[in-house]
Amino acid sequence: MFAALLRFVGLRLWLRATGRMTATRDAALARELFERLSGMWIKAGQLLSLRTDLLTDEMCEALSSLQHRVAGFPPEVAMQVVEEDLSVPISRVFSSFEPMPFAAASICQAHRATLLENNRAVVVKVMRPDVARSFARDLGLLRGLVAVFSVLGIGSRFHLVDGLRELRAVLSEETDYRFEAVNLKRMRRNLRRHKVSVPRVLSRYCGPRMLVMDEIPGVLMSHYIQMRSENIAAVRRWEHENNVDPLKLGKALMVTVLRQILEDNEFHADLHPGNIMIMADNRIALLDLGSVGRLDRRTWQLYRYTMGALATRDFERAADYTLLQQPGLGVVDHARLRSDLAEALRRWELRSEFPNTSYADKSVASMGDEITRVMARHNVPVGWGLMRVGRALSTLDASLQVLVPDGNFMEFTRAYFKDRMRRQRTLKGAMRPLKSALQDVMGLANDANVVLGSAVRFQGLRLQGMADRVQQFRLAVLKVFNRGIWTLILFTLGMMLLSRYIDHLPVAWRPPAERLLQFVLEPLPDLDGIYWLLFLAVALFISNVLRTARKSLSATQ
């Protein structure tokens, strides 16, 4: 390790002294350093490639190419790991096992095999035997460096401790295949609704260092991209024979990824071309579920609102939601920051429609660059909370720029929202957001009960022994108010459901229903649905407080 570091520092000093250092050469040296260090450092480099606010464009591009560029380890070592995890010889489980891997990554490699019991074709994913130990050692070294930087006040605005925590979380999941086995089961269930395939995991053959799953027939996106550059005519014939349309494939990829992020809050966080399988009829399979992202609820909701605002070109609202996602704004001119951010998003959206613009200038990574430049200009640190979202979308760009070179991220986003509206026009599709909204309302009511309930009960205890006619009157008033609020809540929900499903009513019922809606809704302001949900939440909160107060007064009586 120290030899690689000394070589890196020496070369940089020599190139600077001779005036031959360029941004591209500096980035190439950094990439070579991470590849020499290997192991955890490749993962660290992949995460750093997302920090366009810290590094140059050349550096980010070089570090992002660390994906899928490592050699496999000896076959005999892989077979030893398999037998140790199975606790039996390979021949007792597999009728055939290919010793040479067909794919390799920074921490593992994959072998084809056939199960002995049912002649089933499977893929066996085997972890490098020294991964856990070397990662723990390197992570300890990195933790020490971050601690030194923190003491010296170096890089504090970049939240290095949070970055280290994110790296530790990624490594803990990717170095224990029991996490991936759970991810495979959950994502297979989720993505079935998206019509996207995920390999079936065979849990009884899995262990911490070994994963056995069904083999999915198809062509890896990485191979497809390589063949397009080498023999485009053969690729066109294959597309015709298998009914594959690159444009439809690209849109389907982006729609499923946005559904995973914005609806499921469970998304594949490492979508480089080696983890995407193309199948006939524009079908997709996602592989390698070692890294699955999940956002905390507040961040998830803010990100959803941001994307919705961008899709409708409401850049001021998008800027507000973006700023709310940051770990801390500090002492800044908030109005100027908000204005600059909204203007940057507006310019980026306009540039994405320029003719003959490359996909890279219209991608989500390009939008992220605009945001981080504005943040850096105002000395606002960018947090690590959305790094997995950024990793998922930026690694997907490598496939999208080949499949749809003329497309842009905003077109994909609007295609997603159009698909979402189509799905929500069905009864089943409409029930999911309604269920989520009701859960939010009930959660708010429970929080209010926890925070205010004890205070209300304490006031009730102070009045103990003073129940008289005045108290009886108070109880009656509280009861009437509570019933009135519940009547208002139920009536509002009824009107919302009636307005959504009026087209499903019998023809004879529609005219009176439309007159009722017009009578009720015409005097009301035309507000977005989220404000009506907020109104319901406030009403439910007040009802909960009144109910708690009435119970407390009844107890004192």
HELIX and SHEET records of a PDB file:
HELIX    1   1 PHE A    2  ALA A   17  1                                  16    
HELIX    2   2 ALA A   23  LEU A   37  1                                  15    
HELIX    3   3 MET A   40  LEU A   48  1                                   9    
HELIX    4   4 ASP A   57  SER A   64  1                                   8    
HELIX    5   5 PRO A   75  LEU A   86  1                                  12    
HELIX    6   6 ILE A   90  ARG A   92  5                                   3    
HELIX    7   7 VAL A  131  LEU A  152  1                                  22    
HELIX    8   8 SER A  156  PHE A  158  5                                   3    
HELIX    9   9 LEU A  160  GLU A  174  1                                  15    
HELIX   10  10 TYR A  177  ARG A  192  1                                  16    
HELIX   11  11 SER A  203  TYR A  205  5                                   3    
HELIX   12  12 MET A  221  GLU A  230  1                                  10    
HELIX   13  13 ILE A  232  GLU A  241  1                                  10    
HELIX   14  14 PRO A  246  ARG A  259  1                                  14    
HELIX   15  15 GLN A  260  ASP A  264  3                                   5    
HELIX   16  16 PRO A  273  ASN A  275  5                                   3    
HELIX   17  17 ALA A  280  ASN A  282  5                                   3    
HELIX   18  18 ARG A  297  ALA A  311  1                                  15    
HELIX   19  19 PHE A  315  LEU A  324  1                                  10    
HELIX   20  20 HIS A  334  ARG A  351  1                                  18    
HELIX   21  21 TYR A  359  LYS A  362  5                                   4    
HELIX   22  22 VAL A  364  ARG A  377  1                                  14    
HELIX   23  23 MET A  387  LEU A  403  1                                  17    
HELIX   24  24 PHE A  409  GLN A  424  1                                  16    
HELIX   25  25 LEU A  427  ARG A  462  1                                  36    
HELIX   26  26 ARG A  469  ARG A  500  1                                  32    
HELIX   27  27 ILE A  502  HIS A  504  5                                   3    
HELIX   28  28 VAL A  507  TRP A  509  5                                   3    
HELIX   29  29 ARG A  510  LEU A  521  1                                  12    
HELIX   30  30 GLY A  529  THR A  556  1                                  28    
SHEET    1   A 3 PHE A  94  PHE A  97  0                                        
SHEET    2   A 3 CYS A 108  LEU A 115 -1                                        
SHEET    3   A 3 ALA A 103  ALA A 104 -1                                        
SHEET    1   B 4 PHE A  94  PHE A  97  0                                        
SHEET    2   B 4 CYS A 108  LEU A 115 -1                                        
SHEET    3   B 4 ALA A 121  MET A 127 -1                                        
SHEET    4   B 4 MET A 210  ASP A 214 -1                                        
SHEET    1   C 4 VAL A 196  SER A 197  0                                        
SHEET    2   C 4 ARG A 283  LEU A 286  1                                        
SHEET    3   C 4 ILE A 276  MET A 279 -1                                        
SHEET    4   C 4 VAL A 219  LEU A 220 -1                                        
SHEET    1   D 2 PHE A 267  HIS A 268  0                                        
SHEET    2   D 2 VAL A 292  GLY A 293 -1                                        
END                                                                             
